[in-house]
Amino acid sequence: MPVAVTEIPVHPLPLVPPRKRWTRGDLAQLETSGLFNQERVELIEGELISKMGKNRPHVDTATLLFLWLVQVFGPRFVNQEAPIDVHPEDNPTNQPEPDLIVLKRSFSKFRSATPQPDDLALVVEVSDTSLSYDLSVKAPLYARAGIAEYWILDIQARHILVHRAPQSGKYTSVIAFNEHESVAPLAAPASEFPVRDAFAPEG
């Protein structure tokens, strides 16, 4: 027979269920075992983040900027979704794969190594539904690594958020360039990218 409870005992419980904190070693073992079945993931703050399921605007925007970056820097200096290293203290539980990176040296120099922060002229994330994540998680991660320039292509707002001057774990300069403006990468100051060229025409 049910018994009435007049006072519910309070036990200190975690706000969320415990989750496994993954490392680069764990990720390498999973990839070697083939458990992902071709699913692409990146390791961010100890969590495995799926890289699958990009929609058409994301693909189109990433492709348009990729083609322009190749024209400016050359095909051997631009990678899509390539793993990079970050700050040494963050490396054990982080292996981000930005949508685009621009290297300071030809990618042929990295056949058996992951690009270090000092090897990166530009890191780019394309954001459709992930803007908050790219701002609150990715930006500090890249700033702590000292990556000189980080762009977020915000598809919803149709602008590019340009992050520069990393200091003490954050970017001290963040400027939004709208679709009526152009922006030049620090590594190619004479080459201006019209922001509107990254986004499909409205309507």
C-alpha positions as CSV (number, residue, x, y, z in Angstrom):
1,M,0.0,0.0,0.0
2,P,1.4,3.4,-1.0
3,V,2.7,5.5,1.9
4,A,2.3,9.2,2.0
5,V,5.6,11.1,2.1
6,T,5.3,14.2,4.2
7,E,8.9,15.4,3.6
8,I,10.9,14.6,0.6
9,P,14.6,14.0,1.4
10,V,16.9,16.4,-0.4
11,H,20.1,14.9,-1.8
12,P,22.7,17.0,-3.6
13,L,22.4,15.9,-7.3
14,P,24.3,17.2,-10.3
15,L,22.4,19.5,-12.5
16,V,23.0,17.3,-15.5
17,P,23.8,13.6,-15.8
18,P,27.6,12.9,-15.8
19,R,29.1,12.8,-19.2
20,K,32.3,11.3,-20.4
21,R,35.1,13.8,-21.1
22,W,36.8,12.7,-24.3
23,T,40.4,13.1,-25.2
24,R,42.4,13.1,-28.4
25,G,43.5,9.6,-27.6
26,D,40.0,8.4,-27.2
27,L,39.0,10.0,-30.5
28,A,41.9,8.4,-32.3
29,Q,40.9,4.9,-31.0
30,L,37.3,5.4,-32.0
31,E,38.3,6.5,-35.5
32,T,40.7,3.5,-35.8
33,S,38.0,1.1,-34.7
34,G,35.5,2.4,-37.4
35,L,32.7,2.9,-34.8
36,F,31.8,6.2,-36.4
37,N,30.8,4.7,-39.7
38,Q,32.1,7.7,-41.7
39,E,30.4,10.3,-39.4
40,R,32.7,13.3,-39.1
41,V,33.2,14.8,-35.6
42,E,35.4,17.3,-33.9
43,L,36.6,17.3,-30.3
44,I,35.7,20.5,-28.5
45,E,36.1,20.9,-24.7
46,G,36.0,17.2,-24.2
47,E,32.8,16.7,-26.2
48,L,32.4,15.1,-29.6
49,I,30.6,17.5,-31.9
50,S,29.0,16.1,-35.1
51,K,30.1,17.8,-38.4
52,M,27.3,16.2,-40.4
53,G,24.0,17.6,-41.5
54,K,25.1,21.0,-43.0
55,N,22.3,22.7,-44.9
56,R,22.5,24.2,-48.4
57,P,23.2,27.8,-47.3
58,H,26.1,26.6,-45.1
59,V,27.6,24.6,-48.0
60,D,27.1,27.4,-50.5
61,T,28.7,30.1,-48.2
62,A,31.6,28.0,-47.3
63,T,32.2,27.1,-51.0
64,L,32.1,30.7,-52.1
65,L,34.6,31.9,-49.5
66,F,36.8,28.9,-50.2
67,L,37.0,29.8,-53.9
68,W,37.9,33.4,-53.1
69,L,40.6,32.4,-50.5
70,V,42.1,30.0,-53.0
71,Q,42.4,32.8,-55.6
72,V,44.1,35.1,-53.0
73,F,46.4,32.6,-51.2
74,G,46.7,29.7,-53.6
75,P,45.3,26.2,-53.5
76,R,48.1,24.8,-51.4
77,F,47.4,27.2,-48.5
78,V,43.7,26.7,-48.0
79,N,42.1,23.7,-46.3
80,Q,38.5,22.8,-45.6
81,E,37.5,21.1,-42.4
82,A,41.1,20.2,-41.4
83,P,42.1,19.5,-37.8
84,I,44.2,22.1,-36.0
85,D,46.1,22.4,-32.8
86,V,45.2,25.0,-30.2
87,H,46.8,26.1,-26.9
88,P,48.9,23.4,-25.3
89,E,46.7,23.3,-22.2
90,D,43.6,22.9,-24.4
91,N,45.0,20.3,-26.8
92,P,44.3,17.2,-24.8
93,T,40.5,17.7,-25.0
94,N,40.2,19.7,-28.2
95,Q,40.8,19.0,-31.8
96,P,38.7,21.5,-33.8
97,E,38.1,21.3,-37.5
98,P,37.2,24.8,-38.7
99,D,35.2,25.1,-41.9
100,L,38.2,26.8,-43.5
101,I,41.7,27.6,-42.6
102,V,44.4,29.6,-44.4
103,L,48.0,28.3,-43.8
104,K,51.2,30.3,-43.7
105,R,53.0,27.4,-45.4
106,S,52.0,25.0,-48.1
107,F,49.9,22.1,-46.8
108,S,52.5,19.7,-48.1
109,K,54.5,20.7,-45.0
110,F,51.9,19.1,-42.7
111,R,51.8,15.5,-44.1
112,S,52.5,14.0,-40.7
113,A,51.7,16.9,-38.4
114,T,48.7,19.1,-37.4
115,P,49.0,22.8,-38.1
116,Q,49.9,24.8,-35.0
117,P,48.4,28.2,-34.1
118,D,51.4,30.0,-35.4
119,D,50.9,28.2,-38.8
120,L,47.5,29.7,-39.3
121,A,46.9,33.0,-41.0
122,L,43.1,32.8,-40.8
123,V,40.4,30.5,-39.3
124,V,36.8,30.6,-40.5
125,E,33.6,29.1,-39.2
126,V,30.3,29.4,-41.2
127,S,27.3,29.8,-38.9
128,D,23.7,29.2,-39.7
129,T,22.3,27.8,-36.4
130,S,25.6,27.7,-34.5
131,L,26.3,31.4,-34.0
132,S,26.1,31.3,-30.2
133,Y,28.4,28.3,-30.0
134,D,30.9,29.8,-32.5
135,L,31.0,33.0,-30.4
136,S,31.0,31.6,-26.8
137,V,33.0,28.4,-27.3
138,K,35.1,28.5,-30.5
139,A,36.1,32.2,-30.2
140,P,37.7,31.8,-26.7
141,L,39.3,28.5,-27.8
142,Y,41.0,30.2,-30.8
143,A,41.9,33.3,-28.8
144,R,43.6,31.3,-26.1
145,A,45.6,29.7,-28.9
146,G,46.7,33.1,-30.1
147,I,45.2,32.6,-33.6
148,A,45.6,36.1,-35.1
149,E,42.3,36.3,-37.1
150,Y,39.0,34.4,-36.8
151,W,36.0,35.1,-39.0
152,I,32.4,33.9,-38.4
153,L,30.2,34.1,-41.5
154,D,26.8,34.7,-40.0
155,I,24.3,33.5,-42.6
156,Q,21.2,34.7,-40.7
157,A,22.4,38.3,-40.3
158,R,24.4,38.3,-43.6
159,H,27.5,39.7,-42.1
160,I,31.0,38.6,-41.2
161,L,32.2,38.9,-37.6
162,V,36.0,39.6,-37.7
163,H,37.9,38.7,-34.6
164,R,41.4,40.0,-34.1
165,A,44.0,40.9,-31.5
166,P,43.8,38.0,-29.1
167,Q,44.8,38.8,-25.6
168,S,44.3,36.9,-22.3
169,G,42.0,34.4,-23.8
170,K,39.7,36.7,-25.8
171,Y,39.7,38.7,-29.0
172,T,40.0,42.4,-28.1
173,S,38.7,43.5,-31.6
174,V,35.5,42.2,-32.9
175,I,34.0,44.0,-35.9
176,A,30.9,43.2,-37.9
177,F,31.1,43.8,-41.7
178,N,27.7,43.9,-43.4
179,E,26.8,42.9,-46.9
180,H,27.4,46.4,-48.2
181,E,31.0,46.4,-47.0
182,S,34.2,44.6,-47.8
183,V,36.9,43.1,-45.6
184,A,40.5,42.1,-46.2
185,P,42.4,39.4,-44.2
186,L,45.3,40.6,-42.2
187,A,47.5,38.3,-44.2
188,A,46.4,39.8,-47.5
189,P,45.5,43.5,-46.8
190,A,45.3,44.4,-50.5
191,S,42.7,41.8,-51.2
192,E,39.2,42.9,-50.2
193,F,36.3,40.4,-50.0
194,P,32.8,41.8,-50.7
195,V,30.7,40.4,-47.9
196,R,27.7,40.0,-50.1
197,D,29.6,37.6,-52.3
198,A,29.4,35.0,-49.5
199,F,25.6,34.9,-49.3
200,A,23.0,33.9,-51.8
201,P,20.7,36.8,-53.0
202,E,17.7,37.3,-50.8
203,G,14.2,36.7,-52.1
